[in-house]
Structures are given as C-alpha cells and as structure tokens.
C-alpha cells in the first residue's frame, strides 16, 4: 500500500512564531532534523508527533496538516473575506 503524502504548514508557523527548528524541536521533544524532514515532506509525522505540534501551536490538526496541498494563505484569506461578504448581503 502506498503511503499518502502529508502536507504541512510547519515552516510558516515557525516563521510566524519566530522559532528556529532547534527551538521547536526542543519544545516538542524531537531532534531538530526531524522538523526539517517534516517541513520538506521527506516523511510524514506520526499521529503522536502531529498532536504535539498541534498542541504547541494551539491549532487544530487540519490547520497544520493536510493530505492535499495547501493553497497560499493569501488566497485562503481572500476566499474567507469574500465568503463573509456574500453572507452579509
């Protein structure tokens, strides 16, 4: 059985939180290289690791991880604003 690729926003979140790979790795108890492997999608996180990352950033798993590529955040924000505008009319 082929393993599904897991896409993530870890690098974006690290930049937003001004964290290095080393700092994030220490906070969640993994080697800093693991963070790099995840960011490059060299391998998928275990469920336990995905939960640790989710809990650290205080975000739902589906905001950080997906089985399909994320569109750029700017596009998602524009869609959300447009949708809200349509609902207010």
PyMOL Python script that loads the backbone (N, CA, C, O; Angstrom):
from pymol import cmd

cmd.read_pdbstr("""\
ATOM      1  N   UNK A   1       0.845  -1.181   0.000  1.00  0.00           N
ATOM      2  CA  UNK A   1       0.000   0.000   0.000  1.00  0.00           C
ATOM      3  C   UNK A   1       0.893   1.248   0.000  1.00  0.00           C
ATOM      4  O   UNK A   1       1.861   1.336   0.755  1.00  0.00           O
ATOM      5  N   UNK A   2       0.551   2.190  -0.847  1.00  0.00           N
ATOM      6  CA  UNK A   2       1.317   3.427  -0.959  1.00  0.00           C
ATOM      7  C   UNK A   2       0.950   4.381   0.177  1.00  0.00           C
ATOM      8  O   UNK A   2      -0.224   4.541   0.513  1.00  0.00           O
ATOM      9  N   UNK A   3       1.963   5.007   0.760  1.00  0.00           N
ATOM     10  CA  UNK A   3       1.749   5.974   1.831  1.00  0.00           C
ATOM     11  C   UNK A   3       1.318   7.307   1.237  1.00  0.00           C
ATOM     12  O   UNK A   3       1.914   7.800   0.279  1.00  0.00           O
ATOM     13  N   UNK A   4       0.273   7.877   1.820  1.00  0.00           N
ATOM     14  CA  UNK A   4      -0.190   9.192   1.360  1.00  0.00           C
ATOM     15  C   UNK A   4       0.757  10.269   1.855  1.00  0.00           C
ATOM     16  O   UNK A   4       1.269  10.202   2.972  1.00  0.00           O
ATOM     17  N   UNK A   5       0.976  11.240   1.025  1.00  0.00           N
ATOM     18  CA  UNK A   5       1.826  12.370   1.385  1.00  0.00           C
ATOM     19  C   UNK A   5       1.041  13.313   2.289  1.00  0.00           C
ATOM     20  O   UNK A   5      -0.125  13.608   2.028  1.00  0.00           O
ATOM     21  N   UNK A   6       1.686  13.780   3.346  1.00  0.00           N
ATOM     22  CA  UNK A   6       1.063  14.726   4.271  1.00  0.00           C
ATOM     23  C   UNK A   6       1.736  16.086   4.080  1.00  0.00           C
ATOM     24  O   UNK A   6       2.945  16.226   4.266  1.00  0.00           O
ATOM     25  N   UNK A   7       0.951  17.065   3.715  1.00  0.00           N
ATOM     26  CA  UNK A   7       1.435  18.435   3.546  1.00  0.00           C
ATOM     27  C   UNK A   7       1.287  19.161   4.883  1.00  0.00           C
ATOM     28  O   UNK A   7       0.417  18.817   5.684  1.00  0.00           O
ATOM     29  N   UNK A   8       2.132  20.162   5.125  1.00  0.00           N
ATOM     30  CA  UNK A   8       2.045  20.866   6.405  1.00  0.00           C
ATOM     31  C   UNK A   8       2.460  22.323   6.270  1.00  0.00           C
ATOM     32  O   UNK A   8       3.037  22.750   5.270  1.00  0.00           O
ATOM     33  N   UNK A   9       2.138  23.064   7.323  1.00  0.00           N
ATOM     34  CA  UNK A   9       2.469  24.495   7.401  1.00  0.00           C
ATOM     35  C   UNK A   9       3.462  24.780   8.525  1.00  0.00           C
ATOM     36  O   UNK A   9       3.482  25.882   9.074  1.00  0.00           O
ATOM     37  N   UNK A  10       4.271  23.808   8.859  1.00  0.00           N
ATOM     38  CA  UNK A  10       5.181  23.972   9.991  1.00  0.00           C
ATOM     39  C   UNK A  10       6.151  25.130   9.769  1.00  0.00           C
ATOM     40  O   UNK A  10       6.347  25.943  10.672  1.00  0.00           O
ATOM     41  N   UNK A  11       6.755  25.220   8.599  1.00  0.00           N
ATOM     42  CA  UNK A  11       7.724  26.297   8.334  1.00  0.00           C
ATOM     43  C   UNK A  11       7.068  27.671   8.448  1.00  0.00           C
ATOM     44  O   UNK A  11       7.657  28.601   8.999  1.00  0.00           O
ATOM     45  N   UNK A  12       5.865  27.795   7.936  1.00  0.00           N
ATOM     46  CA  UNK A  12       5.139  29.073   8.012  1.00  0.00           C
ATOM     47  C   UNK A  12       4.853  29.431   9.464  1.00  0.00           C
ATOM     48  O   UNK A  12       5.040  30.576   9.879  1.00  0.00           O
ATOM     49  N   UNK A  13       4.400  28.446  10.234  1.00  0.00           N
ATOM     50  CA  UNK A  13       4.099  28.695  11.643  1.00  0.00           C
ATOM     51  C   UNK A  13       5.365  29.049  12.421  1.00  0.00           C
ATOM     52  O   UNK A  13       5.342  29.938  13.272  1.00  0.00           O
ATOM     53  N   UNK A  14       6.451  28.370  12.136  1.00  0.00           N
ATOM     54  CA  UNK A  14       7.714  28.700  12.812  1.00  0.00           C
ATOM     55  C   UNK A  14       8.114  30.147  12.547  1.00  0.00           C
ATOM     56  O   UNK A  14       8.533  30.863  13.456  1.00  0.00           O
ATOM     57  N   UNK A  15       7.980  30.566  11.293  1.00  0.00           N
ATOM     58  CA  UNK A  15       8.317  31.965  10.957  1.00  0.00           C
ATOM     59  C   UNK A  15       7.386  32.933  11.690  1.00  0.00           C
ATOM     60  O   UNK A  15       7.833  33.948  12.225  1.00  0.00           O
ATOM     61  N   UNK A  16       6.089  32.611  11.711  1.00  0.00           N
ATOM     62  CA  UNK A  16       5.128  33.484  12.396  1.00  0.00           C
ATOM     63  C   UNK A  16       5.428  33.595  13.891  1.00  0.00           C
ATOM     64  O   UNK A  16       5.242  34.655  14.489  1.00  0.00           O
ATOM     65  N   UNK A  17       5.894  32.497  14.489  1.00  0.00           N
ATOM     66  CA  UNK A  17       6.198  32.468  15.920  1.00  0.00           C
ATOM     67  C   UNK A  17       7.658  32.825  16.204  1.00  0.00           C
ATOM     68  O   UNK A  17       8.098  32.817  17.353  1.00  0.00           O
ATOM     69  N   UNK A  18       8.411  33.140  15.126  1.00  0.00           N
ATOM     70  CA  UNK A  18       9.831  33.486  15.250  1.00  0.00           C
ATOM     71  C   UNK A  18      10.621  32.393  15.973  1.00  0.00           C
ATOM     72  O   UNK A  18      11.386  32.670  16.897  1.00  0.00           O
ATOM     73  N   UNK A  19      10.424  31.158  15.539  1.00  0.00           N
ATOM     74  CA  UNK A  19      11.083  29.998  16.137  1.00  0.00           C
ATOM     75  C   UNK A  19      12.086  29.387  15.171  1.00  0.00           C
ATOM     76  O   UNK A  19      11.843  29.331  13.965  1.00  0.00           O
ATOM     77  N   UNK A  20      13.196  28.936  15.696  1.00  0.00           N
ATOM     78  CA  UNK A  20      14.129  28.153  14.887  1.00  0.00           C
ATOM     79  C   UNK A  20      13.675  26.691  14.927  1.00  0.00           C
ATOM     80  O   UNK A  20      12.832  26.311  15.739  1.00  0.00           O
ATOM     81  N   UNK A  21      14.240  25.895  14.048  1.00  0.00           N
ATOM     82  CA  UNK A  21      13.940  24.457  14.081  1.00  0.00           C
ATOM     83  C   UNK A  21      14.366  23.860  15.416  1.00  0.00           C
ATOM     84  O   UNK A  21      13.675  23.006  15.971  1.00  0.00           O
ATOM     85  N   UNK A  22      15.497  24.311  15.926  1.00  0.00           N
ATOM     86  CA  UNK A  22      16.006  23.804  17.204  1.00  0.00           C
ATOM     87  C   UNK A  22      15.030  24.130  18.334  1.00  0.00           C
ATOM     88  O   UNK A  22      14.729  23.268  19.160  1.00  0.00           O
ATOM     89  N   UNK A  23      14.536  25.360  18.374  1.00  0.00           N
ATOM     90  CA  UNK A  23      13.603  25.763  19.437  1.00  0.00           C
ATOM     91  C   UNK A  23      12.317  24.949  19.386  1.00  0.00           C
ATOM     92  O   UNK A  23      11.842  24.475  20.418  1.00  0.00           O
ATOM     93  N   UNK A  24      11.752  24.784  18.199  1.00  0.00           N
ATOM     94  CA  UNK A  24      10.529  23.991  18.084  1.00  0.00           C
ATOM     95  C   UNK A  24      10.795  22.542  18.466  1.00  0.00           C
ATOM     96  O   UNK A  24      10.000  21.927  19.177  1.00  0.00           O
ATOM     97  N   UNK A  25      11.904  22.000  17.999  1.00  0.00           N
ATOM     98  CA  UNK A  25      12.247  20.609  18.310  1.00  0.00           C
ATOM     99  C   UNK A  25      12.361  20.387  19.818  1.00  0.00           C
ATOM    100  O   UNK A  25      11.832  19.408  20.345  1.00  0.00           O
ATOM    101  N   UNK A  26      13.048  21.290  20.506  1.00  0.00           N
ATOM    102  CA  UNK A  26      13.187  21.171  21.968  1.00  0.00           C
ATOM    103  C   UNK A  26      11.830  21.245  22.650  1.00  0.00           C
ATOM    104  O   UNK A  26      11.564  20.503  23.595  1.00  0.00           O
ATOM    105  N   UNK A  27      10.980  22.130  22.176  1.00  0.00           N
ATOM    106  CA  UNK A  27       9.666  22.323  22.796  1.00  0.00           C
ATOM    107  C   UNK A  27       8.780  21.087  22.686  1.00  0.00           C
ATOM    108  O   UNK A  27       7.967  20.823  23.572  1.00  0.00           O
ATOM    109  N   UNK A  28       8.935  20.328  21.597  1.00  0.00           N
ATOM    110  CA  UNK A  28       8.067  19.157  21.416  1.00  0.00           C
ATOM    111  C   UNK A  28       8.804  17.834  21.617  1.00  0.00           C
ATOM    112  O   UNK A  28       8.211  16.766  21.469  1.00  0.00           O
ATOM    113  N   UNK A  29      10.098  17.900  21.954  1.00  0.00           N
ATOM    114  CA  UNK A  29      10.846  16.706  22.314  1.00  0.00           C
ATOM    115  C   UNK A  29      11.320  15.835  21.166  1.00  0.00           C
ATOM    116  O   UNK A  29      11.294  14.608  21.258  1.00  0.00           O
ATOM    117  N   UNK A  30      11.760  16.476  20.071  1.00  0.00           N
ATOM    118  CA  UNK A  30      12.310  15.719  18.943  1.00  0.00           C
ATOM    119  C   UNK A  30      13.645  16.333  18.527  1.00  0.00           C
ATOM    120  O   UNK A  30      14.014  17.408  19.000  1.00  0.00           O
ATOM    121  N   UNK A  31      14.360  15.651  17.649  1.00  0.00           N
ATOM    122  CA  UNK A  31      15.600  16.168  17.094  1.00  0.00           C
ATOM    123  C   UNK A  31      15.271  17.284  16.104  1.00  0.00           C
ATOM    124  O   UNK A  31      14.267  17.214  15.396  1.00  0.00           O
ATOM    125  N   UNK A  32      16.112  18.304  16.056  1.00  0.00           N
ATOM    126  CA  UNK A  32      15.837  19.425  15.149  1.00  0.00           C
ATOM    127  C   UNK A  32      15.779  18.978  13.693  1.00  0.00           C
ATOM    128  O   UNK A  32      15.082  19.592  12.886  1.00  0.00           O
ATOM    129  N   UNK A  33      16.503  17.914  13.347  1.00  0.00           N
ATOM    130  CA  UNK A  33      16.470  17.421  11.971  1.00  0.00           C
ATOM    131  C   UNK A  33      15.086  16.892  11.605  1.00  0.00           C
ATOM    132  O   UNK A  33      14.682  16.949  10.444  1.00  0.00           O
ATOM    133  N   UNK A  34      14.369  16.383  12.588  1.00  0.00           N
ATOM    134  CA  UNK A  34      13.005  15.897  12.354  1.00  0.00           C
ATOM    135  C   UNK A  34      12.125  17.019  11.832  1.00  0.00           C
ATOM    136  O   UNK A  34      11.308  16.807  10.935  1.00  0.00           O
ATOM    137  N   UNK A  35      12.289  18.208  12.389  1.00  0.00           N
ATOM    138  CA  UNK A  35      11.496  19.356  11.938  1.00  0.00           C
ATOM    139  C   UNK A  35      11.803  19.650  10.476  1.00  0.00           C
ATOM    140  O   UNK A  35      10.892  19.904   9.688  1.00  0.00           O
ATOM    141  N   UNK A  36      13.064  19.617  10.113  1.00  0.00           N
ATOM    142  CA  UNK A  36      13.453  19.834   8.713  1.00  0.00           C
ATOM    143  C   UNK A  36      12.866  18.778   7.791  1.00  0.00           C
ATOM    144  O   UNK A  36      12.369  19.101   6.712  1.00  0.00           O
ATOM    145  N   UNK A  37      12.921  17.516   8.210  1.00  0.00           N
ATOM    146  CA  UNK A  37      12.349  16.432   7.398  1.00  0.00           C
ATOM    147  C   UNK A  37      10.852  16.642   7.185  1.00  0.00           C
ATOM    148  O   UNK A  37      10.335  16.427   6.089  1.00  0.00           O
ATOM    149  N   UNK A  38      10.170  17.059   8.235  1.00  0.00           N
ATOM    150  CA  UNK A  38       8.726  17.299   8.120  1.00  0.00           C
ATOM    151  C   UNK A  38       8.443  18.481   7.195  1.00  0.00           C
ATOM    152  O   UNK A  38       7.564  18.407   6.337  1.00  0.00           O
ATOM    153  N   UNK A  39       9.188  19.567   7.371  1.00  0.00           N
ATOM    154  CA  UNK A  39       8.965  20.757   6.548  1.00  0.00           C
ATOM    155  C   UNK A  39       9.200  20.478   5.061  1.00  0.00           C
ATOM    156  O   UNK A  39       8.504  21.017   4.201  1.00  0.00           O
ATOM    157  N   UNK A  40      10.171  19.642   4.780  1.00  0.00           N
ATOM    158  CA  UNK A  40      10.458  19.293   3.380  1.00  0.00           C
ATOM    159  C   UNK A  40       9.590  18.139   2.889  1.00  0.00           C
ATOM    160  O   UNK A  40       9.686  17.724   1.734  1.00  0.00           O
ATOM    161  N   UNK A  41       8.748  17.632   3.771  1.00  0.00           N
ATOM    162  CA  UNK A  41       7.879  16.486   3.487  1.00  0.00           C
ATOM    163  C   UNK A  41       8.682  15.260   3.073  1.00  0.00           C
ATOM    164  O   UNK A  41       8.258  14.480   2.220  1.00  0.00           O
ATOM    165  N   UNK A  42       9.862  15.102   3.699  1.00  0.00           N
ATOM    166  CA  UNK A  42      10.671  13.910   3.468  1.00  0.00           C
ATOM    167  C   UNK A  42      10.024  12.692   4.109  1.00  0.00           C
ATOM    168  O   UNK A  42      10.187  11.569   3.633  1.00  0.00           O
ATOM    169  N   UNK A  43       9.287  12.920   5.196  1.00  0.00           N
ATOM    170  CA  UNK A  43       8.467  11.852   5.750  1.00  0.00           C
ATOM    171  C   UNK A  43       7.289  12.444   6.504  1.00  0.00           C
ATOM    172  O   UNK A  43       7.277  13.625   6.851  1.00  0.00           O
ATOM    173  N   UNK A  44       6.302  11.599   6.749  1.00  0.00           N
ATOM    174  CA  UNK A  44       5.073  12.017   7.420  1.00  0.00           C
ATOM    175  C   UNK A  44       5.231  11.902   8.933  1.00  0.00           C
ATOM    176  O   UNK A  44       5.937  11.015   9.413  1.00  0.00           O
ATOM    177  N   UNK A  45       4.586  12.782   9.684  1.00  0.00           N
ATOM    178  CA  UNK A  45       4.673  12.688  11.136  1.00  0.00           C
ATOM    179  C   UNK A  45       3.834  11.525  11.653  1.00  0.00           C
ATOM    180  O   UNK A  45       2.839  11.135  11.042  1.00  0.00           O
ATOM    181  N   UNK A  46       4.256  10.981  12.788  1.00  0.00           N
ATOM    182  CA  UNK A  46       3.400  10.016  13.482  1.00  0.00           C
ATOM    183  C   UNK A  46       2.197  10.788  14.013  1.00  0.00           C
ATOM    184  O   UNK A  46       2.222  12.017  14.079  1.00  0.00           O
ATOM    185  N   UNK A  47       1.165  10.080  14.383  1.00  0.00           N
ATOM    186  CA  UNK A  47      -0.017  10.747  14.938  1.00  0.00           C
ATOM    187  C   UNK A  47       0.357  11.475  16.228  1.00  0.00           C
ATOM    188  O   UNK A  47      -0.100  12.591  16.474  1.00  0.00           O
ATOM    189  N   UNK A  48       1.188  10.837  17.046  1.00  0.00           N
ATOM    190  CA  UNK A  48       1.623  11.450  18.295  1.00  0.00           C
ATOM    191  C   UNK A  48       2.373  12.758  18.034  1.00  0.00           C
ATOM    192  O   UNK A  48       2.125  13.761  18.702  1.00  0.00           O
ATOM    193  N   UNK A  49       3.284  12.744  17.067  1.00  0.00           N
ATOM    194  CA  UNK A  49       4.047  13.950  16.743  1.00  0.00           C
ATOM    195  C   UNK A  49       3.144  15.041  16.172  1.00  0.00           C
ATOM    196  O   UNK A  49       3.306  16.218  16.496  1.00  0.00           O
ATOM    197  N   UNK A  50       2.205  14.656  15.332  1.00  0.00           N
ATOM    198  CA  UNK A  50       1.265  15.636  14.776  1.00  0.00           C
ATOM    199  C   UNK A  50       0.476  16.312  15.902  1.00  0.00           C
ATOM    200  O   UNK A  50       0.265  17.525  15.874  1.00  0.00           O
ATOM    201  N   UNK A  51       0.040  15.524  16.894  1.00  0.00           N
ATOM    202  CA  UNK A  51      -0.687  16.104  18.026  1.00  0.00           C
ATOM    203  C   UNK A  51       0.210  17.030  18.846  1.00  0.00           C
ATOM    204  O   UNK A  51      -0.242  18.085  19.292  1.00  0.00           O
ATOM    205  N   UNK A  52       1.466  16.654  19.051  1.00  0.00           N
ATOM    206  CA  UNK A  52       2.386  17.520  19.801  1.00  0.00           C
ATOM    207  C   UNK A  52       2.548  18.871  19.107  1.00  0.00           C
ATOM    208  O   UNK A  52       2.531  19.917  19.756  1.00  0.00           O
ATOM    209  N   UNK A  53       2.704  18.840  17.793  1.00  0.00           N
ATOM    210  CA  UNK A  53       2.860  20.083  17.028  1.00  0.00           C
ATOM    211  C   UNK A  53       1.580  20.907  17.103  1.00  0.00           C
ATOM    212  O   UNK A  53       1.627  22.122  17.292  1.00  0.00           O
ATOM    213  N   UNK A  54       0.453  20.251  16.957  1.00  0.00           N
ATOM    214  CA  UNK A  54      -0.844  20.920  17.034  1.00  0.00           C
ATOM    215  C   UNK A  54      -1.046  21.568  18.405  1.00  0.00           C
ATOM    216  O   UNK A  54      -1.492  22.712  18.497  1.00  0.00           O
ATOM    217  N   UNK A  55      -0.720  20.845  19.449  1.00  0.00           N
ATOM    218  CA  UNK A  55      -0.872  21.370  20.808  1.00  0.00           C
ATOM    219  C   UNK A  55       0.090  22.531  21.058  1.00  0.00           C
ATOM    220  O   UNK A  55      -0.278  23.510  21.707  1.00  0.00           O
ATOM    221  N   UNK A  56       1.306  22.430  20.553  1.00  0.00           N
ATOM    222  CA  UNK A  56       2.278  23.503  20.749  1.00  0.00           C
ATOM    223  C   UNK A  56       1.768  24.811  20.145  1.00  0.00           C
ATOM    224  O   UNK A  56       1.811  25.859  20.790  1.00  0.00           O
ATOM    225  N   UNK A  57       1.291  24.742  18.917  1.00  0.00           N
ATOM    226  CA  UNK A  57       0.809  25.950  18.241  1.00  0.00           C
ATOM    227  C   UNK A  57      -0.631  26.297  18.615  1.00  0.00           C
ATOM    228  O   UNK A  57      -1.145  27.336  18.201  1.00  0.00           O
ATOM    229  N   UNK A  58      -1.281  25.439  19.390  1.00  0.00           N
ATOM    230  CA  UNK A  58      -2.675  25.631  19.809  1.00  0.00           C
ATOM    231  C   UNK A  58      -3.593  25.820  18.607  1.00  0.00           C
ATOM    232  O   UNK A  58      -4.443  26.710  18.575  1.00  0.00           O
ATOM    233  N   UNK A  59      -3.388  24.940  17.609  1.00  0.00           N
ATOM    234  CA  UNK A  59      -4.187  24.958  16.386  1.00  0.00           C
ATOM    235  C   UNK A  59      -4.696  23.552  16.099  1.00  0.00           C
ATOM    236  O   UNK A  59      -4.034  22.574  16.446  1.00  0.00           O
ATOM    237  N   UNK A  60      -5.866  23.437  15.469  1.00  0.00           N
ATOM    238  CA  UNK A  60      -6.366  22.110  15.092  1.00  0.00           C
ATOM    239  C   UNK A  60      -5.426  21.438  14.088  1.00  0.00           C
ATOM    240  O   UNK A  60      -4.765  22.107  13.294  1.00  0.00           O
ATOM    241  N   UNK A  61      -5.381  20.121  14.136  1.00  0.00           N
ATOM    242  CA  UNK A  61      -4.534  19.361  13.207  1.00  0.00           C
ATOM    243  C   UNK A  61      -4.759  19.764  11.760  1.00  0.00           C
ATOM    244  O   UNK A  61      -3.802  19.914  11.000  1.00  0.00           O
ATOM    245  N   UNK A  62      -6.030  19.943  11.371  1.00  0.00           N
ATOM    246  CA  UNK A  62      -6.340  20.207   9.964  1.00  0.00           C
ATOM    247  C   UNK A  62      -5.877  21.586   9.494  1.00  0.00           C
ATOM    248  O   UNK A  62      -5.834  21.844   8.292  1.00  0.00           O
ATOM    249  N   UNK A  63      -5.534  22.465  10.418  1.00  0.00           N
ATOM    250  CA  UNK A  63      -4.968  23.760  10.037  1.00  0.00           C
ATOM    251  C   UNK A  63      -3.481  23.598   9.695  1.00  0.00           C
ATOM    252  O   UNK A  63      -2.946  24.331   8.863  1.00  0.00           O
ATOM    253  N   UNK A  64      -2.828  22.640  10.338  1.00  0.00           N
ATOM    254  CA  UNK A  64      -1.394  22.429  10.147  1.00  0.00           C
ATOM    255  C   UNK A  64      -1.092  21.359   9.101  1.00  0.00           C
ATOM    256  O   UNK A  64      -0.136  21.486   8.336  1.00  0.00           O
ATOM    257  N   UNK A  65      -1.910  20.302   9.067  1.00  0.00           N
ATOM    258  CA  UNK A  65      -1.640  19.154   8.203  1.00  0.00           C
ATOM    259  C   UNK A  65      -2.799  18.891   7.254  1.00  0.00           C
ATOM    260  O   UNK A  65      -3.959  19.139   7.583  1.00  0.00           O
ATOM    261  N   UNK A  66      -2.462  18.379   6.056  1.00  0.00           N
ATOM    262  CA  UNK A  66      -3.485  18.052   5.062  1.00  0.00           C
ATOM    263  C   UNK A  66      -2.948  16.977   4.121  1.00  0.00           C
ATOM    264  O   UNK A  66      -1.738  16.852   3.933  1.00  0.00           O
ATOM    265  N   UNK A  67      -3.859  16.205   3.535  1.00  0.00           N
ATOM    266  CA  UNK A  67      -3.455  15.216   2.532  1.00  0.00           C
ATOM    267  C   UNK A  67      -3.464  15.810   1.130  1.00  0.00           C
ATOM    268  O   UNK A  67      -3.117  15.128   0.166  1.00  0.00           O
ATOM    269  N   UNK A  68      -3.856  17.068   1.011  1.00  0.00           N
ATOM    270  CA  UNK A  68      -3.775  17.757  -0.281  1.00  0.00           C
ATOM    271  C   UNK A  68      -2.999  19.058  -0.068  1.00  0.00           C
ATOM    272  O   UNK A  68      -2.998  19.605   1.034  1.00  0.00           O
ATOM    273  N   UNK A  69      -2.346  19.550  -1.109  1.00  0.00           N
ATOM    274  CA  UNK A  69      -1.537  20.768  -0.950  1.00  0.00           C
ATOM    275  C   UNK A  69      -2.377  21.953  -0.475  1.00  0.00           C
ATOM    276  O   UNK A  69      -3.532  22.117  -0.869  1.00  0.00           O
ATOM    277  N   UNK A  70      -1.779  22.757   0.365  1.00  0.00           N
ATOM    278  CA  UNK A  70      -2.432  23.979   0.823  1.00  0.00           C
ATOM    279  C   UNK A  70      -2.305  25.035  -0.262  1.00  0.00           C
ATOM    280  O   UNK A  70      -1.275  25.127  -0.929  1.00  0.00           O
ATOM    281  N   UNK A  71      -3.348  25.826  -0.436  1.00  0.00           N
ATOM    282  CA  UNK A  71      -3.206  26.990  -1.304  1.00  0.00           C
ATOM    283  C   UNK A  71      -2.508  28.066  -0.476  1.00  0.00           C
ATOM    284  O   UNK A  71      -2.533  27.997   0.752  1.00  0.00           O
ATOM    285  N   UNK A  72      -1.893  29.044  -1.106  1.00  0.00           N
ATOM    286  CA  UNK A  72      -1.241  30.107  -0.341  1.00  0.00           C
ATOM    287  C   UNK A  72      -2.223  30.765   0.627  1.00  0.00           C
ATOM    288  O   UNK A  72      -3.402  30.920   0.311  1.00  0.00           O
ATOM    289  N   UNK A  73      -1.739  31.149   1.794  1.00  0.00           N
ATOM    290  CA  UNK A  73      -2.603  31.736   2.822  1.00  0.00           C
ATOM    291  C   UNK A  73      -3.335  32.969   2.325  1.00  0.00           C
ATOM    292  O   UNK A  73      -4.486  33.189   2.703  1.00  0.00           O
ATOM    293  N   UNK A  74      -2.706  33.773   1.493  1.00  0.00           N
ATOM    294  CA  UNK A  74      -3.363  34.963   0.956  1.00  0.00           C
ATOM    295  C   UNK A  74      -4.622  34.610   0.191  1.00  0.00           C
ATOM    296  O   UNK A  74      -5.637  35.297   0.309  1.00  0.00           O
ATOM    297  N   UNK A  75      -4.563  33.538  -0.598  1.00  0.00           N
ATOM    298  CA  UNK A  75      -5.740  33.097  -1.351  1.00  0.00           C
ATOM    299  C   UNK A  75      -6.841  32.641  -0.406  1.00  0.00           C
ATOM    300  O   UNK A  75      -8.015  32.939  -0.627  1.00  0.00           O
ATOM    301  N   UNK A  76      -6.465  31.916   0.650  1.00  0.00           N
ATOM    302  CA  UNK A  76      -7.461  31.434   1.604  1.00  0.00           C
ATOM    303  C   UNK A  76      -8.120  32.593   2.344  1.00  0.00           C
ATOM    304  O   UNK A  76      -9.330  32.576   2.571  1.00  0.00           O
ATOM    305  N   UNK A  77      -7.333  33.597   2.722  1.00  0.00           N
ATOM    306  CA  UNK A  77      -7.902  34.759   3.411  1.00  0.00           C
ATOM    307  C   UNK A  77      -8.862  35.517   2.502  1.00  0.00           C
ATOM    308  O   UNK A  77      -9.919  35.965   2.946  1.00  0.00           O
ATOM    309  N   UNK A  78      -8.500  35.660   1.242  1.00  0.00           N
ATOM    310  CA  UNK A  78      -9.362  36.339   0.281  1.00  0.00           C
ATOM    311  C   UNK A  78     -10.675  35.579   0.112  1.00  0.00           C
ATOM    312  O   UNK A  78     -11.744  36.189   0.069  1.00  0.00           O
ATOM    313  N   UNK A  79     -10.601  34.257   0.016  1.00  0.00           N
ATOM    314  CA  UNK A  79     -11.813  33.438  -0.104  1.00  0.00           C
ATOM    315  C   UNK A  79     -12.703  33.608   1.121  1.00  0.00           C
ATOM    316  O   UNK A  79     -13.922  33.730   0.999  1.00  0.00           O
ATOM    317  N   UNK A  80     -12.084  33.617   2.312  1.00  0.00           N
ATOM    318  CA  UNK A  80     -12.851  33.766   3.549  1.00  0.00           C
ATOM    319  C   UNK A  80     -13.523  35.131   3.610  1.00  0.00           C
ATOM    320  O   UNK A  80     -14.681  35.230   4.014  1.00  0.00           O
ATOM    321  N   UNK A  81     -12.810  36.188   3.211  1.00  0.00           N
ATOM    322  CA  UNK A  81     -13.385  37.531   3.218  1.00  0.00           C
ATOM    323  C   UNK A  81     -14.525  37.633   2.216  1.00  0.00           C
ATOM    324  O   UNK A  81     -15.559  38.235   2.506  1.00  0.00           O
ATOM    325  N   UNK A  82     -14.339  37.051   1.046  1.00  0.00           N
ATOM    326  CA  UNK A  82     -15.376  37.072   0.016  1.00  0.00           C
ATOM    327  C   UNK A  82     -16.609  36.329   0.502  1.00  0.00           C
ATOM    328  O   UNK A  82     -17.737  36.785   0.314  1.00  0.00           O
ATOM    329  N   UNK A  83     -16.386  35.182   1.128  1.00  0.00           N
ATOM    330  CA  UNK A  83     -17.500  34.377   1.635  1.00  0.00           C
ATOM    331  C   UNK A  83     -18.271  35.151   2.708  1.00  0.00           C
ATOM    332  O   UNK A  83     -19.502  35.149   2.717  1.00  0.00           O
ATOM    333  N   UNK A  84     -17.536  35.816   3.613  1.00  0.00           N
ATOM    334  CA  UNK A  84     -18.199  36.607   4.653  1.00  0.00           C
ATOM    335  C   UNK A  84     -18.986  37.755   4.047  1.00  0.00           C
ATOM    336  O   UNK A  84     -20.081  38.077   4.507  1.00  0.00           O
ATOM    337  N   UNK A  85     -18.424  38.374   3.009  1.00  0.00           N
ATOM    338  CA  UNK A  85     -19.109  39.473   2.325  1.00  0.00           C
ATOM    339  C   UNK A  85     -20.393  39.009   1.677  1.00  0.00           C
ATOM    340  O   UNK A  85     -21.397  39.721   1.710  1.00  0.00           O
ATOM    341  N   UNK A  86     -20.378  37.814   1.081  1.00  0.00           N
ATOM    342  CA  UNK A  86     -21.579  37.251   0.458  1.00  0.00           C
ATOM    343  C   UNK A  86     -22.655  36.967   1.492  1.00  0.00           C
ATOM    344  O   UNK A  86     -23.842  37.135   1.213  1.00  0.00           O
ATOM    345  N   UNK A  87     -22.253  36.539   2.683  1.00  0.00           N
ATOM    346  CA  UNK A  87     -23.220  36.214   3.729  1.00  0.00           C
ATOM    347  C   UNK A  87     -23.851  37.464   4.325  1.00  0.00           C
ATOM    348  O   UNK A  87     -24.975  37.411   4.823  1.00  0.00           O
ATOM    349  N   UNK A  88     -23.150  38.575   4.280  1.00  0.00           N
ATOM    350  CA  UNK A  88     -23.662  39.816   4.856  1.00  0.00           C
ATOM    351  C   UNK A  88     -24.627  40.547   3.931  1.00  0.00           C
ATOM    352  O   UNK A  88     -25.281  41.504   4.347  1.00  0.00           O
ATOM    353  N   UNK A  89     -24.719  40.107   2.687  1.00  0.00           N
ATOM    354  CA  UNK A  89     -25.594  40.804   1.733  1.00  0.00           C
ATOM    355  C   UNK A  89     -27.019  40.329   1.848  1.00  0.00           C
ATOM    356  O   UNK A  89     -27.889  40.807   1.121  1.00  0.00           O
TER     357      UNK A  89
END
""", "prot")
cmd.dss("prot")
cmd.show_as("cartoon", "prot")
cmd.util.cbc("prot")
cmd.orient("prot")
